[in-house]
Amino acid sequence: MDDTADTPPVHDAELDTTGLYCPEPIMLMHNKVRDMERDEVLKVVASDPATIRDVPKFCHFLGHALIYQRELGGCYQYFIRLG
């Protein structure tokens, strides 16, 4: 995972979970990835600090790759390549 690059990866879909708290962001991510194909990239935007812990676990347990993450202006961005 590269969280130091200035430019985020290109993504195929985006999910904005700003304003939602655990477990809602992860539940919405489960629903979103069902509509996507292997190797596509999902961008997730979140405001819940718990996603710092939850998103990597989501990726690990489901075989996805967290390829980029950053905090920007109080929001968290995650880029996930579907496995």
C-alpha positions, 0 to 999 in steps of 0.5 A, a space after each residue: 500500500 502506498 499512502 505517501 504518493 501525492 496522486 490517488 489511484 484511478 478508481 472505477 466507483 466511489 462510495 461516500 460514507 461521510 457522516 455515517 458511523 460504525 457499522 454503516 460504512 462497512 455495511 455499505 462497502 459490502 453492498 457496493 463491492 457486490 456490484 463490482 468486478 475483480 480488479 476494479 478499484 473502489 474509492 471510499 470517503 469516510 469521516 468515522 475514525 473507526 474506518 482506520 481500523 475497519 477498512 483494512 480488516 474488511 480488505 484482509 478478510 475479504 481478499 481485497 487490497 487496500 492500495 492507497 489511503 490518506 486523511 484529508 481535511 478530517 475525512 479519510 480516503 481509501 482505495 481498494 482493489 477488489 480481489 
